[in-house]
Amino acid sequence: MTTYAVAYLNVQDRETFQAYREKAGAALAKHGGRIAAVAPQPLRLEGSLVAPDSLVLLAFETAEGAEQWHADPSLAETHKLRRDGADVSIFVMKEAA
């Protein structure tokens, strides 16, 4: 079953983040992931949480794939580009029991 992850991004260094974007698709695909949607300047409908610069919805074939993508030591340099280029939080949305 498809598992989704949501990334909250506030870009700090556009050049570094662009370098990440150039590698992100292949890094996700390695673990059955893809970018499902991107919302630059998302619209907050409710609540007081400060909206990020953008939200990215990631889709993975499994929850394990999402966790493996994040933990993959061969992707450490790619993940570092993301972290150096943006303030980012990523949440995996696991299926409700």
CNS distance restraints for C-alpha pairs under 8 A (distance, minus, plus):
assign (resid   1 and name CA) (resid  61 and name CA) 6.27 0.50 0.50
assign (resid   1 and name CA) (resid  62 and name CA) 6.18 0.50 0.50
assign (resid   2 and name CA) (resid  59 and name CA) 6.49 0.50 0.50
assign (resid   2 and name CA) (resid  60 and name CA) 5.69 0.50 0.50
assign (resid   2 and name CA) (resid  61 and name CA) 4.75 0.50 0.50
assign (resid   2 and name CA) (resid  62 and name CA) 5.74 0.50 0.50
assign (resid   2 and name CA) (resid  63 and name CA) 7.84 0.50 0.50
assign (resid   3 and name CA) (resid  59 and name CA) 5.79 0.50 0.50
assign (resid   3 and name CA) (resid  60 and name CA) 5.14 0.50 0.50
assign (resid   3 and name CA) (resid  61 and name CA) 6.17 0.50 0.50
assign (resid   3 and name CA) (resid  62 and name CA) 5.40 0.50 0.50
assign (resid   3 and name CA) (resid  63 and name CA) 5.45 0.50 0.50
assign (resid   3 and name CA) (resid  66 and name CA) 7.82 0.50 0.50
assign (resid   3 and name CA) (resid  92 and name CA) 7.46 0.50 0.50
assign (resid   3 and name CA) (resid  93 and name CA) 6.54 0.50 0.50
assign (resid   3 and name CA) (resid  94 and name CA) 6.29 0.50 0.50
assign (resid   3 and name CA) (resid  95 and name CA) 7.33 0.50 0.50
assign (resid   4 and name CA) (resid  57 and name CA) 6.76 0.50 0.50
assign (resid   4 and name CA) (resid  58 and name CA) 5.52 0.50 0.50
assign (resid   4 and name CA) (resid  59 and name CA) 4.58 0.50 0.50
assign (resid   4 and name CA) (resid  60 and name CA) 6.16 0.50 0.50
assign (resid   4 and name CA) (resid  63 and name CA) 7.92 0.50 0.50
assign (resid   4 and name CA) (resid  92 and name CA) 6.00 0.50 0.50
assign (resid   4 and name CA) (resid  93 and name CA) 5.39 0.50 0.50
assign (resid   4 and name CA) (resid  94 and name CA) 7.32 0.50 0.50
assign (resid   5 and name CA) (resid  57 and name CA) 5.88 0.50 0.50
assign (resid   5 and name CA) (resid  58 and name CA) 4.99 0.50 0.50
assign (resid   5 and name CA) (resid  59 and name CA) 6.45 0.50 0.50
assign (resid   5 and name CA) (resid  60 and name CA) 7.91 0.50 0.50
assign (resid   5 and name CA) (resid  66 and name CA) 7.69 0.50 0.50
assign (resid   5 and name CA) (resid  90 and name CA) 6.62 0.50 0.50
assign (resid   5 and name CA) (resid  91 and name CA) 5.33 0.50 0.50
assign (resid   5 and name CA) (resid  92 and name CA) 4.09 0.50 0.50
assign (resid   5 and name CA) (resid  93 and name CA) 5.56 0.50 0.50
assign (resid   6 and name CA) (resid  55 and name CA) 6.80 0.50 0.50
assign (resid   6 and name CA) (resid  56 and name CA) 5.72 0.50 0.50
assign (resid   6 and name CA) (resid  57 and name CA) 4.76 0.50 0.50
assign (resid   6 and name CA) (resid  58 and name CA) 6.18 0.50 0.50
assign (resid   6 and name CA) (resid  90 and name CA) 5.57 0.50 0.50
assign (resid   6 and name CA) (resid  91 and name CA) 5.26 0.50 0.50
assign (resid   6 and name CA) (resid  92 and name CA) 6.48 0.50 0.50
assign (resid   6 and name CA) (resid  93 and name CA) 7.60 0.50 0.50
assign (resid   7 and name CA) (resid  55 and name CA) 5.62 0.50 0.50
assign (resid   7 and name CA) (resid  56 and name CA) 5.03 0.50 0.50
assign (resid   7 and name CA) (resid  57 and name CA) 6.50 0.50 0.50
assign (resid   7 and name CA) (resid  58 and name CA) 7.66 0.50 0.50
assign (resid   7 and name CA) (resid  88 and name CA) 6.66 0.50 0.50
assign (resid   7 and name CA) (resid  89 and name CA) 5.62 0.50 0.50
assign (resid   7 and name CA) (resid  90 and name CA) 4.28 0.50 0.50
assign (resid   7 and name CA) (resid  91 and name CA) 6.48 0.50 0.50
assign (resid   8 and name CA) (resid  52 and name CA) 5.87 0.50 0.50
assign (resid   8 and name CA) (resid  53 and name CA) 7.75 0.50 0.50
assign (resid   8 and name CA) (resid  54 and name CA) 6.29 0.50 0.50
assign (resid   8 and name CA) (resid  55 and name CA) 4.92 0.50 0.50
assign (resid   8 and name CA) (resid  56 and name CA) 6.76 0.50 0.50
assign (resid   8 and name CA) (resid  88 and name CA) 5.50 0.50 0.50
assign (resid   8 and name CA) (resid  89 and name CA) 5.20 0.50 0.50
assign (resid   8 and name CA) (resid  90 and name CA) 6.35 0.50 0.50
assign (resid   9 and name CA) (resid  52 and name CA) 5.71 0.50 0.50
assign (resid   9 and name CA) (resid  53 and name CA) 5.85 0.50 0.50
assign (resid   9 and name CA) (resid  54 and name CA) 5.36 0.50 0.50
assign (resid   9 and name CA) (resid  55 and name CA) 6.19 0.50 0.50
assign (resid   9 and name CA) (resid  56 and name CA) 7.79 0.50 0.50
assign (resid   9 and name CA) (resid  86 and name CA) 6.23 0.50 0.50
assign (resid   9 and name CA) (resid  87 and name CA) 5.90 0.50 0.50
assign (resid   9 and name CA) (resid  88 and name CA) 4.68 0.50 0.50
assign (resid   9 and name CA) (resid  89 and name CA) 6.89 0.50 0.50
assign (resid  10 and name CA) (resid  52 and name CA) 5.57 0.50 0.50
assign (resid  10 and name CA) (resid  53 and name CA) 4.91 0.50 0.50
assign (resid  10 and name CA) (resid  54 and name CA) 6.81 0.50 0.50
assign (resid  10 and name CA) (resid  86 and name CA) 5.38 0.50 0.50
assign (resid  10 and name CA) (resid  87 and name CA) 5.10 0.50 0.50
assign (resid  10 and name CA) (resid  88 and name CA) 6.41 0.50 0.50
assign (resid  11 and name CA) (resid  17 and name CA) 7.03 0.50 0.50
assign (resid  11 and name CA) (resid  53 and name CA) 7.01 0.50 0.50
assign (resid  11 and name CA) (resid  85 and name CA) 5.99 0.50 0.50
assign (resid  11 and name CA) (resid  86 and name CA) 4.07 0.50 0.50
assign (resid  11 and name CA) (resid  87 and name CA) 6.28 0.50 0.50
assign (resid  12 and name CA) (resid  84 and name CA) 7.90 0.50 0.50
assign (resid  12 and name CA) (resid  85 and name CA) 5.50 0.50 0.50
assign (resid  12 and name CA) (resid  86 and name CA) 4.88 0.50 0.50
assign (resid  12 and name CA) (resid  87 and name CA) 6.80 0.50 0.50
assign (resid  13 and name CA) (resid  17 and name CA) 6.13 0.50 0.50
assign (resid  13 and name CA) (resid  84 and name CA) 7.34 0.50 0.50
assign (resid  13 and name CA) (resid  85 and name CA) 4.59 0.50 0.50
assign (resid  13 and name CA) (resid  86 and name CA) 6.51 0.50 0.50
assign (resid  14 and name CA) (resid  18 and name CA) 5.95 0.50 0.50
assign (resid  14 and name CA) (resid  85 and name CA) 6.41 0.50 0.50
assign (resid  15 and name CA) (resid  19 and name CA) 6.41 0.50 0.50
assign (resid  15 and name CA) (resid  85 and name CA) 7.45 0.50 0.50
assign (resid  16 and name CA) (resid  20 and name CA) 6.46 0.50 0.50
assign (resid  16 and name CA) (resid  81 and name CA) 6.03 0.50 0.50
assign (resid  16 and name CA) (resid  82 and name CA) 7.53 0.50 0.50
assign (resid  16 and name CA) (resid  84 and name CA) 6.82 0.50 0.50
assign (resid  16 and name CA) (resid  85 and name CA) 4.85 0.50 0.50
assign (resid  17 and name CA) (resid  21 and name CA) 6.22 0.50 0.50
assign (resid  17 and name CA) (resid  81 and name CA) 6.34 0.50 0.50
assign (resid  17 and name CA) (resid  82 and name CA) 5.83 0.50 0.50
assign (resid  17 and name CA) (resid  84 and name CA) 7.48 0.50 0.50
assign (resid  17 and name CA) (resid  85 and name CA) 4.32 0.50 0.50
assign (resid  17 and name CA) (resid  86 and name CA) 6.59 0.50 0.50
assign (resid  18 and name CA) (resid  22 and name CA) 6.36 0.50 0.50
assign (resid  19 and name CA) (resid  23 and name CA) 6.92 0.50 0.50
assign (resid  19 and name CA) (resid  81 and name CA) 6.95 0.50 0.50
assign (resid  20 and name CA) (resid  24 and name CA) 5.90 0.50 0.50
assign (resid  20 and name CA) (resid  78 and name CA) 6.08 0.50 0.50
assign (resid  20 and name CA) (resid  79 and name CA) 7.67 0.50 0.50
assign (resid  20 and name CA) (resid  81 and name CA) 5.21 0.50 0.50
assign (resid  20 and name CA) (resid  82 and name CA) 5.51 0.50 0.50
assign (resid  20 and name CA) (resid  85 and name CA) 7.80 0.50 0.50
assign (resid  21 and name CA) (resid  25 and name CA) 7.37 0.50 0.50
assign (resid  23 and name CA) (resid  27 and name CA) 6.27 0.50 0.50
assign (resid  23 and name CA) (resid  78 and name CA) 6.73 0.50 0.50
assign (resid  24 and name CA) (resid  28 and name CA) 6.10 0.50 0.50
assign (resid  24 and name CA) (resid  78 and name CA) 7.32 0.50 0.50
assign (resid  25 and name CA) (resid  29 and name CA) 6.11 0.50 0.50
assign (resid  25 and name CA) (resid  34 and name CA) 6.55 0.50 0.50
assign (resid  25 and name CA) (resid  35 and name CA) 7.43 0.50 0.50
assign (resid  26 and name CA) (resid  30 and name CA) 6.19 0.50 0.50
assign (resid  27 and name CA) (resid  31 and name CA) 7.37 0.50 0.50
assign (resid  27 and name CA) (resid  69 and name CA) 7.29 0.50 0.50
assign (resid  27 and name CA) (resid  75 and name CA) 6.85 0.50 0.50
assign (resid  27 and name CA) (resid  78 and name CA) 7.69 0.50 0.50
assign (resid  28 and name CA) (resid  32 and name CA) 6.48 0.50 0.50
assign (resid  28 and name CA) (resid  33 and name CA) 4.51 0.50 0.50
assign (resid  28 and name CA) (resid  34 and name CA) 5.64 0.50 0.50
assign (resid  28 and name CA) (resid  69 and name CA) 6.53 0.50 0.50
assign (resid  29 and name CA) (resid  33 and name CA) 4.79 0.50 0.50
assign (resid  29 and name CA) (resid  34 and name CA) 6.00 0.50 0.50
assign (resid  30 and name CA) (resid  69 and name CA) 7.50 0.50 0.50
assign (resid  31 and name CA) (resid  60 and name CA) 7.53 0.50 0.50
assign (resid  31 and name CA) (resid  65 and name CA) 5.09 0.50 0.50
assign (resid  31 and name CA) (resid  66 and name CA) 7.00 0.50 0.50
assign (resid  31 and name CA) (resid  68 and name CA) 6.75 0.50 0.50
assign (resid  31 and name CA) (resid  69 and name CA) 5.58 0.50 0.50
assign (resid  32 and name CA) (resid  60 and name CA) 5.38 0.50 0.50
assign (resid  32 and name CA) (resid  61 and name CA) 5.39 0.50 0.50
assign (resid  32 and name CA) (resid  62 and name CA) 7.66 0.50 0.50
assign (resid  32 and name CA) (resid  65 and name CA) 6.18 0.50 0.50
assign (resid  33 and name CA) (resid  58 and name CA) 6.77 0.50 0.50
assign (resid  33 and name CA) (resid  59 and name CA) 5.44 0.50 0.50
assign (resid  33 and name CA) (resid  60 and name CA) 4.10 0.50 0.50
assign (resid  33 and name CA) (resid  61 and name CA) 6.51 0.50 0.50
assign (resid  33 and name CA) (resid  65 and name CA) 7.27 0.50 0.50
assign (resid  33 and name CA) (resid  66 and name CA) 7.15 0.50 0.50
assign (resid  34 and name CA) (resid  58 and name CA) 5.73 0.50 0.50
assign (resid  34 and name CA) (resid  59 and name CA) 5.40 0.50 0.50
assign (resid  34 and name CA) (resid  60 and name CA) 6.54 0.50 0.50
assign (resid  35 and name CA) (resid  56 and name CA) 7.16 0.50 0.50
assign (resid  35 and name CA) (resid  57 and name CA) 6.15 0.50 0.50
assign (resid  35 and name CA) (resid  58 and name CA) 4.62 0.50 0.50
assign (resid  35 and name CA) (resid  59 and name CA) 6.23 0.50 0.50
assign (resid  36 and name CA) (resid  56 and name CA) 7.69 0.50 0.50
assign (resid  36 and name CA) (resid  57 and name CA) 5.40 0.50 0.50
assign (resid  36 and name CA) (resid  58 and name CA) 5.32 0.50 0.50
assign (resid  36 and name CA) (resid  59 and name CA) 5.79 0.50 0.50
assign (resid  37 and name CA) (resid  56 and name CA) 5.88 0.50 0.50
assign (resid  37 and name CA) (resid  57 and name CA) 5.03 0.50 0.50
assign (resid  37 and name CA) (resid  58 and name CA) 7.15 0.50 0.50
assign (resid  38 and name CA) (resid  54 and name CA) 7.13 0.50 0.50
assign (resid  38 and name CA) (resid  55 and name CA) 5.88 0.50 0.50
assign (resid  38 and name CA) (resid  56 and name CA) 4.50 0.50 0.50
assign (resid  38 and name CA) (resid  57 and name CA) 6.25 0.50 0.50
assign (resid  39 and name CA) (resid  54 and name CA) 5.41 0.50 0.50
assign (resid  39 and name CA) (resid  55 and name CA) 5.09 0.50 0.50
assign (resid  39 and name CA) (resid  56 and name CA) 6.31 0.50 0.50
assign (resid  40 and name CA) (resid  53 and name CA) 6.16 0.50 0.50
assign (resid  40 and name CA) (resid  54 and name CA) 4.18 0.50 0.50
assign (resid  40 and name CA) (resid  55 and name CA) 6.47 0.50 0.50
assign (resid  41 and name CA) (resid  51 and name CA) 7.48 0.50 0.50
assign (resid  41 and name CA) (resid  52 and name CA) 6.93 0.50 0.50
assign (resid  41 and name CA) (resid  53 and name CA) 5.17 0.50 0.50
assign (resid  41 and name CA) (resid  54 and name CA) 5.16 0.50 0.50
assign (resid  41 and name CA) (resid  55 and name CA) 7.75 0.50 0.50
assign (resid  42 and name CA) (resid  51 and name CA) 6.68 0.50 0.50
assign (resid  42 and name CA) (resid  52 and name CA) 7.34 0.50 0.50
assign (resid  42 and name CA) (resid  53 and name CA) 7.41 0.50 0.50
assign (resid  42 and name CA) (resid  54 and name CA) 6.08 0.50 0.50
assign (resid  42 and name CA) (resid  55 and name CA) 6.65 0.50 0.50
assign (resid  43 and name CA) (resid  51 and name CA) 7.59 0.50 0.50
assign (resid  44 and name CA) (resid  51 and name CA) 6.60 0.50 0.50
assign (resid  60 and name CA) (resid  65 and name CA) 6.21 0.50 0.50
assign (resid  60 and name CA) (resid  66 and name CA) 6.02 0.50 0.50
assign (resid  61 and name CA) (resid  65 and name CA) 6.62 0.50 0.50
assign (resid  62 and name CA) (resid  66 and name CA) 6.77 0.50 0.50
assign (resid  63 and name CA) (resid  67 and name CA) 6.45 0.50 0.50
assign (resid  63 and name CA) (resid  92 and name CA) 7.55 0.50 0.50
assign (resid  63 and name CA) (resid  94 and name CA) 6.76 0.50 0.50
assign (resid  64 and name CA) (resid  68 and name CA) 5.99 0.50 0.50
assign (resid  65 and name CA) (resid  69 and name CA) 6.02 0.50 0.50
assign (resid  66 and name CA) (resid  70 and name CA) 6.39 0.50 0.50
assign (resid  66 and name CA) (resid  92 and name CA) 7.50 0.50 0.50
assign (resid  67 and name CA) (resid  71 and name CA) 6.17 0.50 0.50
assign (resid  68 and name CA) (resid  72 and name CA) 5.64 0.50 0.50
assign (resid  69 and name CA) (resid  75 and name CA) 7.74 0.50 0.50
assign (resid  70 and name CA) (resid  79 and name CA) 7.80 0.50 0.50
assign (resid  72 and name CA) (resid  76 and name CA) 6.88 0.50 0.50
assign (resid  75 and name CA) (resid  79 and name CA) 6.16 0.50 0.50
assign (resid  76 and name CA) (resid  80 and name CA) 6.05 0.50 0.50
assign (resid  77 and name CA) (resid  81 and name CA) 6.36 0.50 0.50
assign (resid  78 and name CA) (resid  82 and name CA) 6.63 0.50 0.50
assign (resid  79 and name CA) (resid  83 and name CA) 6.31 0.50 0.50
assign (resid  80 and name CA) (resid  84 and name CA) 5.88 0.50 0.50
assign (resid  81 and name CA) (resid  85 and name CA) 5.86 0.50 0.50
assign (resid  82 and name CA) (resid  86 and name CA) 5.99 0.50 0.50
assign (resid  82 and name CA) (resid  88 and name CA) 7.77 0.50 0.50
assign (resid  83 and name CA) (resid  87 and name CA) 6.37 0.50 0.50
assign (resid  83 and name CA) (resid  88 and name CA) 6.65 0.50 0.50
